[in-house]
Amino acid sequence: MAASSATEDMQLVSRKRRKPAEEAMATDTTEESSARPQYPKLDASQASETTVEFRRIAVPPHRYTPLKENWMKIFTPIVDHLKLQIRLNVKTRTVELRTSPSTVDHVAIQRGADFVKAFMLGFEVDDSLALVRLDDLYLETFEIKDVKPLKGDHLSRAIGRIAGTG
């Protein structure tokens, strides 16, 4: 008897009907509403008037002496071409880059950081300078030990195969 009283309390729920495609939400397909507004491009000084972008690049111990010897070769293109501010923080052993009011390119801070990072990884200054001058050139690194744990000669052989010869 309990089962029959439960069925009496239940009500049949009607399904919701789908609206035909014509009655569905109407969207305007006119050119006026679909065209995006056109705004003039902002230069870096206008885009970052309120915020100053800042990057720190760590200096490994074995690259500290070459950095000091080549400081003027690194300093000059960053200040002259990219219009960034740069300093070597001796206490924290980092190279610090930041935008200045005269910075005109919004990607200058990334190019400068890639340039300094390339030098820290062991590239010559002239080779890493290509990262500043060319638009479609990027720096990407990975740890081989993250891919496969290798030691000794096996690690050296893997590095040689990835690097290739001439």
OpenMM code with the backbone's topology and positions (N, CA, C; nanometers):
from openmm import Vec3, app, unit

residues = "MET ALA ALA SER SER ALA THR GLU ASP MET GLN LEU VAL SER ARG LYS ARG ARG LYS PRO ALA GLU GLU ALA MET ALA THR ASP THR THR GLU GLU SER SER ALA ARG PRO GLN TYR PRO LYS LEU ASP ALA SER GLN ALA SER GLU THR THR VAL GLU PHE ARG ARG ILE ALA VAL PRO PRO HIS ARG TYR THR PRO LEU LYS GLU ASN TRP MET LYS ILE PHE THR PRO ILE VAL ASP HIS LEU LYS LEU GLN ILE ARG LEU ASN VAL LYS THR ARG THR VAL GLU LEU ARG THR SER PRO SER THR VAL ASP HIS VAL ALA ILE GLN ARG GLY ALA ASP PHE VAL LYS ALA PHE MET LEU GLY PHE GLU VAL ASP ASP SER LEU ALA LEU VAL ARG LEU ASP ASP LEU TYR LEU GLU THR PHE GLU ILE LYS ASP VAL LYS PRO LEU LYS GLY ASP HIS LEU SER ARG ALA ILE GLY ARG ILE ALA GLY THR GLY".split()
positions = [
    Vec3(0.0798, -0.1194, 0.0000),
    Vec3(0.0000, 0.0000, 0.0000),
    Vec3(0.0841, 0.1260, 0.0000),
    Vec3(0.2003, 0.1178, 0.0618),
    Vec3(0.2889, 0.2342, 0.0673),
    Vec3(0.3369, 0.2707, -0.0718),
    Vec3(0.3550, 0.1689, -0.1550),
    Vec3(0.4032, 0.1941, -0.2906),
    Vec3(0.2962, 0.2648, -0.3732),
    Vec3(0.1719, 0.2310, -0.3556),
    Vec3(0.0663, 0.2941, -0.4329),
    Vec3(0.0449, 0.4381, -0.3895),
    Vec3(0.0652, 0.4690, -0.2605),
    Vec3(0.0484, 0.6072, -0.2159),
    Vec3(0.1633, 0.6947, -0.2666),
    Vec3(0.2808, 0.6316, -0.2848),
    Vec3(0.3946, 0.7077, -0.3368),
    Vec3(0.3722, 0.7437, -0.4827),
    Vec3(0.3116, 0.6534, -0.5572),
    Vec3(0.2857, 0.6820, -0.6982),
    Vec3(0.1750, 0.7848, -0.7129),
    Vec3(0.0826, 0.7898, -0.6175),
    Vec3(-0.0239, 0.8888, -0.6238),
    Vec3(0.0310, 1.0286, -0.5979),
    Vec3(0.1387, 1.0373, -0.5125),
    Vec3(0.1960, 1.1681, -0.4811),
    Vec3(0.2820, 1.2219, -0.5953),
    Vec3(0.3318, 1.1338, -0.6786),
    Vec3(0.4180, 1.1765, -0.7891),
    Vec3(0.3342, 1.2387, -0.8984),
    Vec3(0.3942, 1.3372, -0.9637),
    Vec3(0.3264, 1.4037, -1.0736),
    Vec3(0.4082, 1.3842, -1.2005),
    Vec3(0.3411, 1.3749, -1.3087),
    Vec3(0.4066, 1.3606, -1.4370),
    Vec3(0.4568, 1.4978, -1.4811),
    Vec3(0.5877, 1.5054, -1.5098),
    Vec3(0.6495, 1.6315, -1.5499),
    Vec3(0.6528, 1.6367, -1.7015),
    Vec3(0.6033, 1.7444, -1.7548),
    Vec3(0.6035, 1.7560, -1.9006),
    Vec3(0.7411, 1.8049, -1.9468),
    Vec3(0.7821, 1.7631, -2.0660),
    Vec3(0.9109, 1.8026, -2.1215),
    Vec3(0.9052, 1.9455, -2.1733),
    Vec3(1.0211, 2.0089, -2.1663),
    Vec3(1.0280, 2.1431, -2.2227),
    Vec3(1.0483, 2.1303, -2.3725),
    Vec3(0.9767, 2.2089, -2.4444),
    Vec3(0.9884, 2.2060, -2.5894),
    Vec3(1.1035, 2.2963, -2.6334),
    Vec3(1.1730, 2.2503, -2.7328),
    Vec3(1.2764, 2.3345, -2.7907),
    Vec3(1.2101, 2.4361, -2.8816),
    Vec3(1.2666, 2.5553, -2.8782),
    Vec3(1.2143, 2.6587, -2.9673),
    Vec3(1.2686, 2.6342, -3.1066),
    Vec3(1.1887, 2.6547, -3.2051),
    Vec3(1.2393, 2.6405, -3.3418),
    Vec3(1.3518, 2.7414, -3.3665),
    Vec3(1.4300, 2.7153, -3.4667),
    Vec3(1.5465, 2.7988, -3.4960),
    Vec3(1.5058, 2.9435, -3.5218),
    Vec3(1.3887, 2.9641, -3.5764),
    Vec3(1.3431, 3.0991, -3.6058),
    Vec3(1.3160, 3.1767, -3.4777),
    Vec3(1.2642, 3.1074, -3.3766),
    Vec3(1.2305, 3.1739, -3.2525),
    Vec3(1.3492, 3.1834, -3.1573),
    Vec3(1.4567, 3.1135, -3.1897),
    Vec3(1.5752, 3.1186, -3.1044),
    Vec3(1.6264, 3.2618, -3.0997),
    Vec3(1.7223, 3.2803, -3.0157),
    Vec3(1.7742, 3.4145, -2.9944),
    Vec3(1.8207, 3.4745, -3.1272),
    Vec3(1.7645, 3.5852, -3.1602),
    Vec3(1.7982, 3.6498, -3.2861),
    Vec3(1.9242, 3.7322, -3.2665),
    Vec3(2.0190, 3.7142, -3.3583),
    Vec3(2.1414, 3.7940, -3.3524),
    Vec3(2.1493, 3.8787, -3.4765),
    Vec3(2.1973, 3.9962, -3.4592),
    Vec3(2.2113, 4.0860, -3.5728),
    Vec3(2.3349, 4.0462, -3.6514),
    Vec3(2.3181, 4.0312, -3.7791),
    Vec3(2.4307, 3.9961, -3.8639),
    Vec3(2.4656, 4.1120, -3.9562),
    Vec3(2.4199, 4.2274, -3.9208),
    Vec3(2.4509, 4.3428, -4.0035),
    Vec3(2.5957, 4.3819, -3.9831),
    Vec3(2.6506, 4.4551, -4.0772),
    Vec3(2.7910, 4.4944, -4.0725),
    Vec3(2.8188, 4.5891, -3.9568),
    Vec3(2.7206, 4.6685, -3.9199),
    Vec3(2.7413, 4.7663, -3.8139),
    Vec3(2.7698, 4.6995, -3.6801),
    Vec3(2.6944, 4.5951, -3.6466),
    Vec3(2.7111, 4.5332, -3.5153),
    Vec3(2.8260, 4.4334, -3.5117),
    Vec3(2.8615, 4.3699, -3.6248),
    Vec3(2.9667, 4.2697, -3.6242),
    Vec3(3.1054, 4.3302, -3.6406),
    Vec3(3.1132, 4.4513, -3.6893),
    Vec3(3.2439, 4.5144, -3.7074),
    Vec3(3.3003, 4.5566, -3.5717),
    Vec3(3.4260, 4.5255, -3.5510),
    Vec3(3.4901, 4.5633, -3.4253),
    Vec3(3.5330, 4.7089, -3.4322),
    Vec3(3.5347, 4.7750, -3.3198),
    Vec3(3.5798, 4.9143, -3.3222),
    Vec3(3.7293, 4.9213, -3.3525),
    Vec3(3.7671, 5.0201, -3.4255),
    Vec3(3.9072, 5.0385, -3.4633),
    Vec3(3.9685, 5.1474, -3.3760),
    Vec3(4.0696, 5.1081, -3.2979),
    Vec3(4.1400, 5.2016, -3.2127),
    Vec3(4.2823, 5.2168, -3.2630),
    Vec3(4.3409, 5.3346, -3.2496),
    Vec3(4.4806, 5.3500, -3.2931),
    Vec3(4.5736, 5.2722, -3.1999),
    Vec3(4.6862, 5.2243, -3.2563),
    Vec3(4.7818, 5.1485, -3.1762),
    Vec3(4.8480, 5.2403, -3.0745),
    Vec3(4.8708, 5.1842, -2.9567),
    Vec3(4.9390, 5.2583, -2.8518),
    Vec3(5.0865, 5.2211, -2.8523),
    Vec3(5.1705, 5.3198, -2.8306),
    Vec3(5.3110, 5.2855, -2.8120),
    Vec3(5.3312, 5.2501, -2.6643),
    Vec3(5.4478, 5.1990, -2.6327),
    Vec3(5.4724, 5.1470, -2.4979),
    Vec3(5.4609, 5.2558, -2.3911),
    Vec3(5.4973, 5.3771, -2.4251),
    Vec3(5.4898, 5.4832, -2.3251),
    Vec3(5.3441, 5.5144, -2.2890),
    Vec3(5.2525, 5.5079, -2.3866),
    Vec3(5.1118, 5.5316, -2.3577),
    Vec3(5.0485, 5.4125, -2.2881),
    Vec3(5.0873, 5.2922, -2.3285),
    Vec3(5.0264, 5.1716, -2.2736),
    Vec3(5.0679, 5.1475, -2.1292),
    Vec3(5.1889, 5.1829, -2.0960),
    Vec3(5.2365, 5.1531, -1.9601),
    Vec3(5.2723, 5.2793, -1.8843),
    Vec3(5.1874, 5.3797, -1.8942),
    Vec3(5.2124, 5.5029, -1.8207),
    Vec3(5.2036, 5.4800, -1.6704),
    Vec3(5.1147, 5.3937, -1.6287),
    Vec3(5.0962, 5.3734, -1.4856),
    Vec3(5.1841, 5.2628, -1.4300),
    Vec3(5.2175, 5.1625, -1.5116),
    Vec3(5.2969, 5.0506, -1.4619),
    Vec3(5.4328, 5.0477, -1.5287),
    Vec3(5.5319, 5.0098, -1.4521),
    Vec3(5.6664, 4.9920, -1.5033),
    Vec3(5.6943, 4.8429, -1.5039),
    Vec3(5.7265, 4.7892, -1.6217),
    Vec3(5.7569, 4.6467, -1.6299),
    Vec3(5.8999, 4.6244, -1.5834),
    Vec3(5.9213, 4.5104, -1.5189),
    Vec3(6.0478, 4.4844, -1.4529),
    Vec3(6.0838, 4.3379, -1.4693),
    Vec3(6.2068, 4.3070, -1.5057),
    Vec3(6.2531, 4.1684, -1.5187),
    Vec3(6.3864, 4.1525, -1.4476),
    Vec3(6.4039, 4.0368, -1.3864),
    Vec3(6.5308, 4.0009, -1.3224),
    Vec3(6.5835, 3.8745, -1.3871),
    Vec3(6.7103, 3.8756, -1.4208),
    Vec3(6.7758, 3.7582, -1.4777),
    Vec3(6.8899, 3.7192, -1.3852),
    Vec3(6.8856, 3.5978, -1.3343),
    Vec3(6.9884, 3.5503, -1.2414),
    Vec3(7.1198, 3.5268, -1.3156),
    Vec3(7.2285, 3.5585, -1.2477),
    Vec3(7.3608, 3.5385, -1.3054),
    Vec3(7.4234, 3.4166, -1.2382),
    Vec3(7.4481, 3.3083, -1.3143),
    Vec3(7.5133, 3.1918, -1.2542),
    Vec3(7.6590, 3.2246, -1.2190),
    Vec3(7.7156, 3.1547, -1.1215),
    Vec3(7.8521, 3.1876, -1.0769),
    Vec3(7.9579, 3.1797, -1.1880),
    Vec3(7.9444, 3.0868, -1.2816),
    Vec3(8.0455, 3.0740, -1.3861),
    Vec3(8.0321, 3.1791, -1.4963),
    Vec3(7.9253, 3.2584, -1.4970),
    Vec3(7.9072, 3.3633, -1.5972),
    Vec3(7.9266, 3.5035, -1.5399),
    Vec3(7.9625, 3.5139, -1.4120),
    Vec3(7.9773, 3.6440, -1.3477),
    Vec3(8.0968, 3.7206, -1.4040),
    Vec3(8.2115, 3.6550, -1.4180),
    Vec3(8.3308, 3.7203, -1.4724),
    Vec3(8.3118, 3.7586, -1.6192),
    Vec3(8.2611, 3.6693, -1.7060),
    Vec3(8.2362, 3.7130, -1.8441),
    Vec3(8.1353, 3.8280, -1.8532),
    Vec3(8.0400, 3.8325, -1.7619),
    Vec3(7.9424, 3.9419, -1.7620),
    Vec3(8.0120, 4.0738, -1.7325),
    Vec3(8.0992, 4.0753, -1.6346),
    Vec3(8.1721, 4.1982, -1.6014),
    Vec3(8.2619, 4.2421, -1.7166),
    Vec3(8.3258, 4.1445, -1.7848),
    Vec3(8.4149, 4.1787, -1.8953),
    Vec3(8.3380, 4.2329, -2.0155),
    Vec3(8.2198, 4.1836, -2.0410),
    Vec3(8.1395, 4.2235, -2.1574),
    Vec3(8.0261, 4.3185, -2.1219),
    Vec3(8.0317, 4.3826, -2.0073),
    Vec3(7.9199, 4.4640, -1.9609),
    Vec3(7.8846, 4.5753, -2.0598),
    Vec3(7.9840, 4.6443, -2.1137),
    Vec3(7.9544, 4.7550, -2.2053),
    Vec3(7.8930, 4.7047, -2.3357),
    Vec3(7.9315, 4.5854, -2.3816),
    Vec3(7.8717, 4.5284, -2.5029),
    Vec3(7.7263, 4.4884, -2.4781),
    Vec3(7.6935, 4.4518, -2.3556),
    Vec3(7.5558, 4.4146, -2.3201),
    Vec3(7.4737, 4.5393, -2.2903),
    Vec3(7.5343, 4.6323, -2.2202),
    Vec3(7.4673, 4.7549, -2.1761),
    Vec3(7.4248, 4.8421, -2.2938),
    Vec3(7.5136, 4.8596, -2.3910),
    Vec3(7.4904, 4.9541, -2.5008),
    Vec3(7.3671, 4.9215, -2.5858),
    Vec3(7.3507, 4.7987, -2.6383),
    Vec3(7.2311, 4.7749, -2.7211),
    Vec3(7.1008, 4.7827, -2.6436),
    Vec3(7.1040, 4.7464, -2.5170),
    Vec3(6.9805, 4.7516, -2.4382),
    Vec3(6.9363, 4.8955, -2.4166),
    Vec3(7.0314, 4.9830, -2.3880),
    Vec3(6.9969, 5.1228, -2.3627),
    Vec3(6.9707, 5.1976, -2.4932),
    Vec3(7.0554, 5.1751, -2.5954),
    Vec3(7.0425, 5.2514, -2.7202),
    Vec3(6.9277, 5.2023, -2.8086),
    Vec3(6.9189, 5.0715, -2.8317),
    Vec3(6.8181, 5.0189, -2.9244),
    Vec3(6.6819, 4.9982, -2.8591),
    Vec3(6.6819, 4.9386, -2.7394),
    Vec3(6.5551, 4.9042, -2.6750),
    Vec3(6.5033, 5.0128, -2.5816),
    Vec3(6.5876, 5.1080, -2.5481),
    Vec3(6.5509, 5.2200, -2.4591),
    Vec3(6.5024, 5.1701, -2.3217),
    Vec3(6.5739, 5.0710, -2.2671),
    Vec3(6.5427, 5.0174, -2.1351),
    Vec3(6.6452, 5.0648, -2.0346),
    Vec3(6.6105, 5.0527, -1.9083),
    Vec3(6.7058, 5.0786, -1.8012),
    Vec3(6.7584, 4.9446, -1.7533),
    Vec3(6.8897, 4.9376, -1.7297),
    Vec3(6.9526, 4.8115, -1.6903),
    Vec3(7.0517, 4.8387, -1.5791),
    Vec3(7.0618, 4.7416, -1.4879),
    Vec3(7.1633, 4.7510, -1.3848),
    Vec3(7.2007, 4.6104, -1.3394),
    Vec3(7.3232, 4.5997, -1.2882),
    Vec3(7.3713, 4.4751, -1.2318),
    Vec3(7.3634, 4.4893, -1.0808),
    Vec3(7.2763, 4.4103, -1.0194),
    Vec3(7.2621, 4.4124, -0.8745),
    Vec3(7.3640, 4.3141, -0.8174),
    Vec3(7.4716, 4.3689, -0.7604),
    Vec3(7.5817, 4.2861, -0.7124),
    Vec3(7.5404, 4.2061, -0.5891),
    Vec3(7.4548, 4.2628, -0.5082),
    Vec3(7.4130, 4.1956, -0.3841),
    Vec3(7.3349, 4.0678, -0.4136),
    Vec3(7.2393, 4.0748, -0.5043),
    Vec3(7.1572, 3.9573, -0.5366),
    Vec3(7.2093, 3.8814, -0.6585),
    Vec3(7.3150, 3.9330, -0.7216),
    Vec3(7.3742, 3.8740, -0.8420),
    Vec3(7.2698, 3.8520, -0.9519),
    Vec3(7.1990, 3.9580, -0.9833),
    Vec3(7.1005, 3.9554, -1.0908),
    Vec3(7.1187, 4.0764, -1.1808),
    Vec3(7.0784, 4.0620, -1.3046),
    Vec3(7.0697, 4.1749, -1.3970),
    Vec3(6.9240, 4.2164, -1.3980),
    Vec3(6.8995, 4.3442, -1.3731),
    Vec3(6.7623, 4.3946, -1.3632),
    Vec3(6.7334, 4.4870, -1.4804),
    Vec3(6.6228, 4.4617, -1.5466),
    Vec3(6.5765, 4.5434, -1.6595),
    Vec3(6.4422, 4.6035, -1.6247),
    Vec3(6.4203, 4.7267, -1.6692),
    Vec3(6.2873, 4.7853, -1.6531),
    Vec3(6.2632, 4.8876, -1.7632),
    Vec3(6.1366, 4.9104, -1.7895),
    Vec3(6.1004, 5.0061, -1.8930),
    Vec3(6.1214, 5.1474, -1.8410),
    Vec3(6.1400, 5.2378, -1.9337),
    Vec3(6.1558, 5.3789, -1.8988),
    Vec3(6.0523, 5.4594, -1.9770),
    Vec3(6.0365, 5.5862, -1.9467),
    Vec3(5.9406, 5.6667, -2.0242),
    Vec3(5.9760, 5.6763, -2.1726),
    Vec3(6.1024, 5.6561, -2.2077),
    Vec3(6.1425, 5.6659, -2.3484),
    Vec3(6.1299, 5.5337, -2.4238),
    Vec3(6.0868, 5.4266, -2.3579),
    Vec3(6.0677, 5.2975, -2.4245),
    Vec3(5.9497, 5.3078, -2.5194),
    Vec3(5.9726, 5.2729, -2.6473),
    Vec3(5.8665, 5.2888, -2.7473),
    Vec3(5.8045, 5.1561, -2.7890),
    Vec3(5.8774, 5.0446, -2.7751),
    Vec3(5.8258, 4.9152, -2.8185),
    Vec3(5.7786, 4.8367, -2.6973),
    Vec3(5.6575, 4.7822, -2.7021),
    Vec3(5.6022, 4.7124, -2.5866),
    Vec3(5.6661, 4.5757, -2.5636),
    Vec3(5.7357, 4.5200, -2.6636),
    Vec3(5.8033, 4.3914, -2.6455),
    Vec3(5.9519, 4.4080, -2.6151),
    Vec3(5.9958, 4.5308, -2.5940),
    Vec3(6.1374, 4.5578, -2.5698),
    Vec3(6.1861, 4.4906, -2.4426),
    Vec3(6.1044, 4.4863, -2.3396),
    Vec3(6.1471, 4.4257, -2.2133),
    Vec3(6.1706, 4.2758, -2.2309),
    Vec3(6.0875, 4.2088, -2.3106),
    Vec3(6.1060, 4.0657, -2.3346),
    Vec3(6.2285, 4.0406, -2.4208),
    Vec3(6.2503, 4.1226, -2.5202),
    Vec3(6.3695, 4.1083, -2.6049),
    Vec3(6.4967, 4.1299, -2.5240),
    Vec3(6.4951, 4.2300, -2.4380),
    Vec3(6.6121, 4.2560, -2.3538),
    Vec3(6.6389, 4.1406, -2.2595),
    Vec3(6.5338, 4.0851, -2.2008),
    Vec3(6.5499, 3.9721, -2.1092),
    Vec3(6.6018, 3.8490, -2.1837),
    Vec3(6.5527, 3.8249, -2.3041),
    Vec3(6.6018, 3.7122, -2.3838),
    Vec3(6.7483, 3.7315, -2.4218),
    Vec3(6.7875, 3.8542, -2.4533),
    Vec3(6.9251, 3.8857, -2.4886),
    Vec3(7.0192, 3.8559, -2.3725),
    Vec3(6.9843, 3.9024, -2.2547),
    Vec3(7.0689, 3.8796, -2.1365),
    Vec3(7.0674, 3.7314, -2.0991),
    Vec3(6.9515, 3.6669, -2.1071),
    Vec3(6.9401, 3.5244, -2.0749),
    Vec3(7.0265, 3.4398, -2.1688),
    Vec3(7.0299, 3.4764, -2.2967),
    Vec3(7.1131, 3.4037, -2.3925),
    Vec3(7.2605, 3.4153, -2.3557),
    Vec3(7.3020, 3.5331, -2.3133),
    Vec3(7.4407, 3.5490, -2.2702),
    Vec3(7.4683, 3.4661, -2.1456),
    Vec3(7.3733, 3.4604, -2.0545),
    Vec3(7.3920, 3.3820, -1.9314),
    Vec3(7.3982, 3.2321, -1.9608),
    Vec3(7.3356, 3.1894, -2.0696),
    Vec3(7.3396, 3.0483, -2.1065),
    Vec3(7.4673, 3.0098, -2.1803),
    Vec3(7.5511, 3.1099, -2.2153),
    Vec3(7.6796, 3.0796, -2.2760),
    Vec3(7.6973, 3.1277, -2.4174),
    Vec3(7.5991, 3.1947, -2.4758),
    Vec3(7.6148, 3.2483, -2.6105),
    Vec3(7.7091, 3.3687, -2.6071),
    Vec3(7.7748, 3.3933, -2.7184),
    Vec3(7.8569, 3.5136, -2.7317),
    Vec3(7.7640, 3.6340, -2.7403),
    Vec3(7.8176, 3.7530, -2.7084),
    Vec3(7.7357, 3.8743, -2.7111),
    Vec3(7.6845, 3.9009, -2.8524),
    Vec3(7.7699, 3.8827, -2.9525),
    Vec3(7.7278, 3.9094, -3.0907),
    Vec3(7.6194, 3.8130, -3.1370),
    Vec3(7.6279, 3.6886, -3.0934),
    Vec3(7.5244, 3.5910, -3.1302),
    Vec3(7.3920, 3.6203, -3.0603),
    Vec3(7.3987, 3.6558, -2.9327),
    Vec3(7.2751, 3.6833, -2.8595),
    Vec3(7.2142, 3.8173, -2.8991),
    Vec3(7.2929, 3.9029, -2.9625),
    Vec3(7.2409, 4.0312, -3.0099),
    Vec3(7.1381, 4.0130, -3.1213),
    Vec3(7.1411, 3.8981, -3.1890),
    Vec3(7.0415, 3.8696, -3.2925),
    Vec3(6.9009, 3.8644, -3.2339),
    Vec3(6.8875, 3.8274, -3.1075),
    Vec3(6.7556, 3.8244, -3.0431),
    Vec3(6.6954, 3.9638, -3.0322),
    Vec3(6.7804, 4.0656, -3.0241),
    Vec3(6.7317, 4.2033, -3.0154),
    Vec3(6.6926, 4.2544, -3.1536),
    Vec3(6.7703, 4.2182, -3.2538),
    Vec3(6.7512, 4.2759, -3.3872),
    Vec3(6.6450, 4.2071, -3.4712),
    Vec3(6.6282, 4.0768, -3.4554),
    Vec3(6.5322, 4.0034, -3.5377),
    Vec3(6.3998, 3.9855, -3.4637),
    Vec3(6.2900, 3.9987, -3.5377),
    Vec3(6.1577, 3.9918, -3.4757),
    Vec3(6.1144, 3.8497, -3.4422),
    Vec3(6.1370, 3.7549, -3.5319),
    Vec3(6.0833, 3.6200, -3.5143),
    Vec3(6.1858, 3.5215, -3.4596),
    Vec3(6.2704, 3.5672, -3.3705),
    Vec3(6.3725, 3.4816, -3.3111),
    Vec3(6.3502, 3.4787, -3.1607),
    Vec3(6.3348, 3.3569, -3.1059),
    Vec3(6.3053, 3.3415, -2.9636),
    Vec3(6.4035, 3.2450, -2.9004),
    Vec3(6.4089, 3.2452, -2.7698),
    Vec3(6.4976, 3.1595, -2.6943),
    Vec3(6.4132, 3.0656, -2.6101),
    Vec3(6.4369, 2.9361, -2.6259),
    Vec3(6.3628, 2.8373, -2.5489),
    Vec3(6.4602, 2.7306, -2.5018),
    Vec3(6.4554, 2.6975, -2.3739),
    Vec3(6.5476, 2.5990, -2.3172),
    Vec3(6.4707, 2.4951, -2.2386),
    Vec3(6.5354, 2.3821, -2.2133),
    Vec3(6.4782, 2.2793, -2.1274),
    Vec3(6.5914, 2.2000, -2.0644),
    Vec3(6.5622, 2.1347, -1.9550),
    Vec3(6.6581, 2.0486, -1.8865),
    Vec3(6.6431, 1.9078, -1.9426),
    Vec3(6.7529, 1.8505, -1.9862),
    Vec3(6.7481, 1.7152, -2.0414),
    Vec3(6.7085, 1.6155, -1.9339),
    Vec3(6.7505, 1.6401, -1.8115),
    Vec3(6.7195, 1.5483, -1.7018),
    Vec3(6.5699, 1.5459, -1.6693),
    Vec3(6.4959, 1.6504, -1.7109),
    Vec3(6.3505, 1.6496, -1.6935),
    Vec3(6.2855, 1.5510, -1.7895),
    Vec3(6.3478, 1.5317, -1.9060),
    Vec3(6.2929, 1.4408, -2.0060),
    Vec3(6.3280, 1.2973, -1.9713),
    Vec3(6.4573, 1.2727, -1.9426),
    Vec3(6.5019, 1.1390, -1.9072),
    Vec3(6.6214, 1.1503, -1.8139),
    Vec3(6.6195, 1.0800, -1.7027),
    Vec3(6.7325, 1.0898, -1.6093),
    Vec3(6.8570, 1.0195, -1.6653),
    Vec3(6.9544, 1.0978, -1.7076),
    Vec3(7.0788, 1.0453, -1.7625),
    Vec3(7.1959, 1.0942, -1.6782),
    Vec3(7.3043, 1.0154, -1.6788),
    Vec3(7.4231, 1.0531, -1.6030),
    Vec3(7.5472, 1.0247, -1.6852),
    Vec3(7.6530, 1.1012, -1.6572),
    Vec3(7.7846, 1.0745, -1.7142),
    Vec3(7.7900, 1.0836, -1.8650),
    Vec3(7.8484, 0.9803, -1.9265),
    Vec3(7.8679, 0.9788, -2.0708),
    Vec3(7.7357, 0.9780, -2.1469),
    Vec3(7.6349, 0.9163, -2.0892),
    Vec3(7.5047, 0.9111, -2.1557),
    Vec3(7.4454, 1.0516, -2.1683),
    Vec3(7.4620, 1.1330, -2.0637),
    Vec3(7.4129, 1.2705, -2.0667),
    Vec3(7.4906, 1.3511, -2.1717),
    Vec3(7.6230, 1.3346, -2.1734),
    Vec3(7.7052, 1.4070, -2.2708),
    Vec3(7.6685, 1.3683, -2.4138),
    Vec3(7.6448, 1.2423, -2.4365),
    Vec3(7.6070, 1.1948, -2.5696),
    Vec3(7.4709, 1.2521, -2.6102),
    Vec3(7.3764, 1.2574, -2.5187),
    Vec3(7.2439, 1.3122, -2.5498),
    Vec3(7.2539, 1.4609, -2.5843),
    Vec3(7.3359, 1.5350, -2.5074),
    Vec3(7.3531, 1.6776, -2.5362),
    Vec3(7.4156, 1.6952, -2.6741),
    Vec3(7.5140, 1.6136, -2.7061),
    Vec3(7.5778, 1.6213, -2.8368),
    Vec3(7.4831, 1.5902, -2.9508),
    Vec3(7.3952, 1.4957, -2.9309),
    Vec3(7.2989, 1.4615, -3.0369),
    Vec3(7.1965, 1.5731, -3.0577),
    Vec3(7.1541, 1.6362, -2.9489),
    Vec3(7.0579, 1.7462, -2.9616),
    Vec3(7.1244, 1.8678, -3.0260),
    Vec3(7.2453, 1.9011, -2.9813),
    Vec3(7.3151, 2.0174, -3.0334),
    Vec3(7.3570, 1.9965, -3.1785),
    Vec3(7.3956, 1.8746, -3.2129),
    Vec3(7.4370, 1.8460, -3.3494),
    Vec3(7.5759, 1.9000, -3.3777),
    Vec3(7.6239, 1.8714, -3.4963),
    Vec3(7.7554, 1.9221, -3.5376),
    Vec3(7.7397, 1.9947, -3.6674),
    Vec3(7.7730, 2.1240, -3.6639),
    Vec3(7.7737, 2.2122, -3.7811),
    Vec3(7.6679, 2.1862, -3.8745),
] * unit.nanometer
topology = app.Topology()
chain = topology.addChain("A")
for resn in residues:
    res = topology.addResidue(resn, chain)
    for name in ("N", "CA", "C"):
        topology.addAtom(name, app.Element.getBySymbol(name[0]), res)
